[in-house]
Structure formats: C-alpha cells, structure tokens
Amino acid sequence: MMRMIRANGLILVLTFTLSGGACLTKPDDLATTTPTPTVTPVVTPTTTPTPTPSPVASDTSAKELSITLPVLDAFFTADQAFAGELKNKLQLTDEQIDRLRTAAREETARLRENSTDAPGGTTAAAQARAVEELKAVIGEQKARQLTDFVYERWRNGSSGGTSTAAQAAITPAPNTAPNDTRIVVNAPAYRMDVFKNGELVKSYKVGIGYPEFPLPAGLRRASNIIFNPTWTPPDEPWVETPTSKVKIGEKVEAGSKLNPLGIAKIPIGLPSLIHGGKAPAKIGGFASHGCVGLTDRQLRDFLPLIAELGGVELSDAEIAKFLKNRAETKNIKLATPVPVELRYETIVVEDGKLHIYRDVYDRETNTEENLRAVLQASGASLDQLSADERTEVLEALDQMSRGPNGKPNETRAGSGTLAGSSANQSAKQIGKSKSKSGKVTRTVKGAKEVVIEMAALQGKGYPAPVDLNTGGAPAPSNAAPGKQPAARRKGR
C-alpha cells in the first residue's frame, strides 16, 4: 500500500478537452489578448509574499505515483519544448519519443465523453496502462526517470507554478485552515474556499476533473483573469469526430456555444485553469479534464473576490462592460499573484463533524492510519470512541474507499508504481482488464460523502462553508441518523 499521510499524493493531470470541454492553456494565451484595461489598485494587497504552511503532497508520496498516457499527451500538446527536453535530458531517441507520443494520442483518442458502449474507467487503471506502455517503449529505468521528470516539470511549471523552494517549505498537516490569503480547492469535497488574511469569506461548490484526468494536489498561483477567452481546438485525434462541430486549429470565438471556457478563465499553472461555462448539473461532480469548473454565474460572483485578493479593484460595472462585447478578450493582471492550493483530503474534521469523502481518484487515502492522523491533529483519538462509534466510523471509511464506479479501489501497488514484481504484475492485470474502456467516468455511483457528528470534535477542525454558492446544483441529500447521540451519520 502506498505510504500516504496528508495531502495524499500529487497526480499529474490532463487539462484539455474531449468532445466539448477544454482546459488547455496555450503559451501564447496572454500574448494574444488585448492590452490590459485600466484598473484601480487596492491600497493594501491582501496576499502574503510567502504562503504559510498548509497541507500539500510530500515529495515521497508524490514520486511514488505514476502518470497516465493522456497526461503525457497533454504535455506533448501544450509544451513545444517537452519532446526536445525528453531527448536531451533523458537521452531518449527520436523513435522512442515518437512511440510515446503515438501511444499517448491513441489512449486519449479512445476516451469519448459520449461513448455509450463501454464502462468508464478509474485513475488506477489509467495509471496501470501508462506503466506498461512506458516500460515497453523505454524500459523500466527510463520510465522511472520520465515519471520524475514530468512530476518536477508539473510542479514547477512556468505558467503559474510555485518554486521548488516554496513547495519544500510547506509542512504537511491535515485539515489546516490557512492563516494567510489564498484559494483552497479540495477535490474530493468538490469545494473551493476563499481565505482573506486567514478568514474564510466565501465558499463554492465546484466541478473537478474526471478520474481519468484527475485534478492535481499542490500549490499554484493565479496572476491573470482573462475575460472572453477564445478556444482553439488542439491538434488531437479526438477533435474531429463524426459528430464534432469544431475543427482542429480553427478558433472558437468567445461567447460561442462551442466554447467550453465560459465568460472567463484564470490560469493557475500550466496547463490548469479555473474557468466558467459549466452547467449547474456538473457542479459537485466530475466536470472537466483537469480544471476547476464553475458556472458562469458562480464565476461572475468569484471574479471580484480574487481580483481584490490580488490587489486590484474589479467592480460589477467593469465586469458587465467586459462581457457586453464578447468578441473582445480582456486580460486583467493581478498586482499580487494569489496562491491557489489544490488539496486531496478525503478525511476532514470540519466544524465539529467528521467528513469522509469518496476516494474518487484511487489514492487509497481512506485508511485507518490517515483517520488516526486527522483525529490526532484535532486533539481527538479513535481509541476514545465507544466500540459502536468506532465500528460506525470504520464502516464509513470502508464505504468511502470505493471508487466512483462503486467497486473497491484497486491497490496503489497495482495502479502505477514501478517498484516490485508483484506490483508490476498487478499493474499489468489491471491495465488489461480496463484496456477496452471507451469513455470518461462522468458520475459517482453511490454516496459521495458520510458525515458523522462527534462530541469529541465540537469546535475543532476546518471551517464550515461560508455563504456557499452551489451554482444552482441540487443540494445533497442527508441520509438517516445513526444510533448514538454522540455520533450522527449522514450519507451524501
């Protein structure tokens, strides 16, 4: 089993679209926009120069993870220098690079949002297929080097990533509420929070990446707001399908129904975005290929907040003016970059309640070891509970350990690591068993969350949502209460 303590691993992500969704940030996005409009700086910027400690993935857990073939495809597509660096730094041959590029494209092309003749897959299965393909093309040693290389490149991306020094200064701690200014996104909770000087001021329900294209964990930053973004379909085999209404390389104008980015996009490091354009039904579920998705109405509410955090005043009147002419792209540069922290926490003490979320990305985070660590951080202990309460909590942990398809998660040893013969054999078996999957996993089968109220946690933990904006998504249902007055259980 993978060693996982806090933020539970960094998994690289794909951030472009399949049949209508898009998260690809091209290097020339900012250069092609119109000049930055005049904005009013806020006198005292609210962001701090150096983010304070907060939970993200540790080096050890991150490097134990592997990449998926669609992730590799994203790097080939979004970064023109990527292939050259593979050749120079990893000493790969042109033939090996071409084979990797072809394998990555073929895997991406096989995934269709509108496919109805095959079941969706899992993050673990996608990683397993990548392990086998990498080893077949470049051997196990080079496959390890490639994994580490992509991990480092993803972590220190030139388009908004955080430096190695800043990342290394972050101390893992479960459920930590920031004491500075930042945006916090916890993928399993489908939740985004806005913190200003350590105070939670606003919460949003969001859409996250499909299991095949998981949202990463780590610290990023937002430096620009781009209104009315255009979208140019990349040169990918899935773009021009028989039913597609877009063409490779043909720009889709802002405001078009074929443009999946909505009214604005906020790059948070190559190649991820926070963007609008999502339907309310997508909020609180899988909605993107590696981005944080909001409805346009949610995004319009969020934009003045992140502008303020970045030292810029952005009024409703200014936003309305930008959106009046959808044909004109506007780039607002923030005076101070805003930290954006992407978390993967499935066990959360929140305002006196224990929340256990589905392990939707197969990271094996719902373990007793992690539960004990989370409780300990809140001054509680699993051993303090009664036998009935302890049984109830562990049963909830087991229930939420199932993948989005409702089946038990594949083991981490078989989902993408490159160490050990038994692990490799498991990866091979998983990869073969899922190799015919032809569509992304769009829904979670069963409850997404169990909430247990515990007297020992009163007044402790991460703050509850503030002024939660659900984007019009249906409110989650709360299941029947549990047996004990000290622990009330709700399923969502």
SVG drawing of the C-alpha trace seen along z (x, -y; Angstrom):
<svg xmlns="http://www.w3.org/2000/svg" viewBox="-33 -53 54 64">
<polyline fill="none" stroke="black" stroke-width="0.4" points="0.0,0.0 1.3,-3.5 2.5,-5.5 0.1,-8.4 -0.1,-10.8 -1.5,-14.2 -2.5,-15.6 -2.3,-12.2 -0.2,-12.4 0.3,-14.6 -1.1,-13.1 -0.4,-14.8 -3.4,-15.9 -4.6,-16.4 -6.0,-19.8 -7.6,-20.0 -10.9,-18.8 -12.7,-15.8 -15.7,-16.5 -16.5,-19.9 -14.7,-20.5 -11.4,-22.4 -8.7,-23.3 -5.7,-23.7 -3.7,-26.8 -1.6,-27.7 1.7,-29.5 0.5,-32.5 -2.8,-32.9 -1.7,-36.1 0.3,-37.5 -2.7,-37.5 -5.1,-39.3 -5.9,-43.0 -3.9,-45.4 -4.7,-45.3 -7.5,-47.7 -7.0,-50.4 -7.9,-49.1 -7.8,-50.6 -5.1,-49.0 -6.2,-48.3 -4.0,-50.2 -3.0,-47.3 -2.6,-44.0 -4.1,-41.2 -1.8,-38.4 1.3,-37.5 4.7,-37.2 5.4,-33.7 2.5,-31.2 2.3,-29.8 2.5,-26.1 -0.6,-24.2 -1.2,-20.6 0.1,-19.5 1.7,-16.4 5.1,-15.4 7.9,-14.6 7.9,-10.9 4.2,-10.2 4.2,-12.3 7.1,-10.5 5.6,-7.1 2.8,-7.9 2.9,-7.4 1.5,-9.3 -1.3,-8.5 -1.0,-8.4 -3.5,-11.3 -1.3,-13.3 1.7,-12.6 -0.4,-13.6 -1.2,-16.9 2.5,-17.7 3.3,-16.9 0.4,-19.1 0.8,-22.1 4.5,-22.4 6.6,-22.6 9.8,-22.2 8.7,-19.0 9.9,-16.5 13.2,-18.2 13.9,-18.0 13.0,-14.3 15.7,-13.8 18.3,-16.0 17.8,-15.3 16.6,-11.7 18.6,-10.7 15.6,-9.2 15.8,-8.6 13.6,-10.2 11.9,-6.8 11.2,-6.3 9.7,-9.8 7.5,-9.2 6.3,-5.9 5.4,-7.6 3.6,-10.4 1.7,-7.9 0.7,-5.7 -0.4,-8.8 -2.5,-10.1 -4.1,-6.7 -5.1,-6.4 -6.6,-9.9 -8.5,-9.3 -10.1,-6.2 -11.8,-8.2 -15.0,-9.7 -17.5,-11.6 -20.4,-10.5 -19.5,-6.8 -22.3,-4.5 -20.9,-1.1 -18.2,-0.8 -18.0,-1.4 -15.9,-4.3 -12.5,-3.5 -10.6,-4.7 -7.5,-6.7 -5.7,-3.5 -6.5,-1.7 -5.3,-4.6 -2.0,-4.7 -1.6,-1.0 -1.8,-1.2 0.7,-4.0 3.2,-1.9 3.0,1.0 3.4,-1.3 6.3,-3.3 8.2,-0.1 7.5,1.4 8.8,-1.6 11.7,-2.9 12.3,-0.3 11.8,-0.4 14.7,-2.7 13.9,-5.3 10.2,-5.0 11.2,-6.0 13.2,-8.9 10.3,-10.1 7.9,-9.9 10.2,-12.0 10.9,-14.5 7.2,-15.1 6.5,-15.4 9.1,-18.1 8.0,-19.9 4.4,-19.8 5.3,-21.0 7.5,-23.9 5.5,-24.8 6.5,-28.2 2.9,-29.3 1.9,-29.9 3.6,-27.1 5.3,-27.5 9.0,-27.3 10.7,-24.2 11.9,-26.2 8.4,-27.4 6.9,-23.9 9.6,-22.4 8.8,-24.9 5.2,-23.6 4.7,-21.3 2.1,-18.6 -0.7,-18.9 -4.3,-17.5 -7.2,-19.9 -5.2,-23.0 -7.1,-26.3 -4.7,-28.9 -3.7,-31.9 -3.0,-33.9 -4.8,-34.9 -5.3,-32.1 -7.8,-30.0 -8.2,-26.4 -9.7,-23.7 -10.4,-20.2 -11.2,-17.9 -13.0,-15.1 -15.2,-17.6 -15.9,-19.4 -15.3,-22.6 -13.4,-25.9 -12.8,-28.3 -11.7,-31.9 -9.5,-32.9 -8.6,-36.5 -6.0,-37.2 -6.8,-33.8 -10.6,-34.3 -12.9,-32.1 -15.0,-34.7 -16.7,-32.7 -17.2,-29.0 -18.2,-27.5 -19.2,-24.1 -17.2,-23.2 -16.8,-20.6 -13.5,-18.6 -11.5,-16.5 -12.8,-13.1 -11.0,-10.2 -9.0,-9.6 -7.9,-13.2 -7.5,-13.9 -7.1,-17.4 -3.5,-17.5 -2.5,-18.4 -0.1,-21.2 0.4,-24.9 -0.1,-27.1 -0.8,-30.8 -3.2,-32.9 -1.7,-36.0 -4.3,-36.9 -8.0,-37.0 -8.8,-36.6 -12.3,-37.7 -14.0,-36.4 -11.3,-33.8 -11.3,-32.2 -10.6,-28.5 -8.5,-26.9 -9.1,-23.1 -5.7,-21.4 -4.3,-19.0 -5.7,-15.9 -7.3,-12.8 -10.5,-13.2 -11.3,-16.8 -12.8,-16.0 -15.1,-13.2 -18.1,-12.3 -20.4,-14.5 -17.9,-17.2 -18.8,-20.8 -15.3,-22.2 -12.1,-21.8 -8.5,-21.4 -6.8,-24.8 -10.0,-26.8 -10.5,-29.3 -13.8,-29.2 -14.9,-32.7 -15.8,-33.8 -19.5,-33.5 -19.9,-30.7 -21.9,-27.7 -19.0,-25.6 -16.5,-27.4 -16.3,-25.4 -14.4,-28.1 -17.4,-30.4 -17.1,-34.1 -13.5,-34.0 -10.6,-31.8 -7.9,-32.1 -4.7,-30.2 -3.2,-28.5 -0.1,-27.0 0.5,-25.1 -1.9,-23.8 -4.6,-24.2 -7.4,-26.7 -10.3,-27.9 -13.0,-28.7 -16.7,-29.0 -19.0,-27.6 -20.2,-24.6 -23.9,-23.6 -25.3,-23.5 -25.7,-19.8 -21.9,-19.4 -21.2,-21.3 -20.5,-19.0 -19.3,-16.2 -16.9,-15.3 -16.9,-18.1 -13.5,-18.7 -10.3,-17.3 -8.1,-18.6 -9.6,-22.0 -11.7,-23.6 -15.1,-24.2 -17.8,-26.8 -21.0,-28.0 -20.7,-31.4 -22.9,-32.9 -20.6,-31.4 -17.5,-32.8 -19.0,-36.2 -19.5,-36.2 -15.9,-34.9 -14.1,-37.3 -14.3,-40.4 -13.1,-38.4 -10.0,-37.0 -9.3,-40.4 -9.4,-42.0 -7.1,-39.3 -4.7,-40.2 -4.6,-43.9 -7.0,-45.0 -10.4,-46.5 -12.9,-45.0 -16.4,-46.4 -19.6,-44.8 -19.9,-47.6 -16.4,-46.9 -17.3,-43.2 -20.6,-44.0 -18.7,-46.2 -16.2,-43.5 -18.9,-41.0 -21.0,-43.3 -18.6,-42.8 -17.9,-39.1 -15.8,-39.4 -13.1,-41.3 -10.7,-39.4 -9.6,-41.3 -6.6,-40.4 -6.6,-41.7 -3.2,-41.3 -3.3,-41.0 -0.9,-43.3 0.0,-40.4 -0.3,-36.7 -2.9,-34.8 -1.8,-31.4 -4.2,-28.6 -3.8,-25.4 -5.1,-22.2 -5.8,-19.5 -6.8,-15.9 -8.2,-15.3 -10.9,-12.6 -11.0,-12.7 -11.8,-16.1 -12.8,-17.3 -15.0,-20.3 -16.5,-22.4 -17.1,-19.5 -18.1,-16.9 -16.1,-14.1 -16.5,-14.2 -15.3,-11.1 -15.4,-11.7 -15.2,-9.1 -11.7,-8.3 -12.6,-9.2 -9.0,-9.2 -8.0,-5.8 -5.3,-7.3 -6.1,-5.0 -6.5,-7.8 -9.4,-6.4 -7.2,-4.3 -7.3,-3.9 -3.7,-5.3 -4.9,-8.6 -8.0,-8.7 -5.9,-8.5 -3.7,-11.3 -6.6,-13.5 -8.2,-12.9 -4.9,-13.5 -4.5,-16.8 -7.8,-17.9 -6.9,-16.6 -9.1,-13.5 -8.4,-9.8 -10.1,-6.8 -9.4,-4.9 -11.6,-7.4 -14.7,-6.4 -17.0,-3.7 -16.9,-0.3 -20.1,-1.1 -18.9,-4.5 -15.5,-3.1 -17.3,-0.4 -19.5,-3.0 -16.6,-5.2 -14.6,-2.3 -17.6,-1.1 -17.9,-4.6 -14.2,-4.6 -14.6,-1.3 -17.7,-2.6 -16.0,-5.7 -12.9,-3.7 -14.8,-2.5 -14.0,-4.1 -16.5,-6.2 -17.8,-3.0 -18.9,-1.7 -16.3,1.1 -13.4,1.3 -10.4,-0.7 -7.5,1.1 -4.4,1.2 -1.9,-1.5 0.8,1.1 -1.2,2.1 -2.2,-1.3 1.0,-2.8 4.1,-2.4 7.1,-0.9 8.6,0.9 8.4,4.6 7.5,7.6 4.1,8.2 3.2,4.6 4.2,4.8 2.1,7.9 -0.9,6.3 -0.5,3.2 -0.4,5.4 -3.6,7.2 -5.4,4.0 -4.3,2.4 -5.5,5.4 -8.8,5.6 -9.6,1.9 -8.0,1.5 -11.3,1.6 -12.8,-1.3 -14.0,-3.9 -15.4,-6.8 -14.6,-9.0 -16.2,-8.4 -18.8,-11.1 -20.7,-10.2 -20.1,-8.7 -22.1,-5.6 -23.5,-5.7 -23.0,-8.2 -20.2,-10.7 -19.8,-11.5 -20.5,-10.3 -20.8,-12.9 -20.5,-11.8 -21.2,-14.3 -18.9,-13.6 -19.0,-15.3 -15.2,-15.0 -14.8,-17.2 -17.0,-20.1 -15.4,-23.4 -12.5,-21.8 -11.3,-21.3 -11.5,-23.1 -14.2,-25.8 -17.7,-25.0 -18.6,-26.6 -19.3,-30.3 -22.1,-31.7 -21.9,-28.6 -22.6,-29.2 -23.7,-25.9 -24.2,-27.3 -27.8,-26.1 -26.7,-22.5 -29.1,-20.2 -28.5,-20.2 -27.0,-16.9 -29.4,-14.7 -28.8,-13.7 -29.4,-10.1 -30.9,-8.7 -29.2,-9.5 -27.1,-7.0 -27.7,-5.1 -25.8,-7.2 -26.5,-10.8 -22.7,-11.4 -22.2,-10.3 -24.8,-11.1 -24.2,-9.7 -25.3,-11.2 -24.7,-9.9 -24.4,-12.2"/>
</svg>
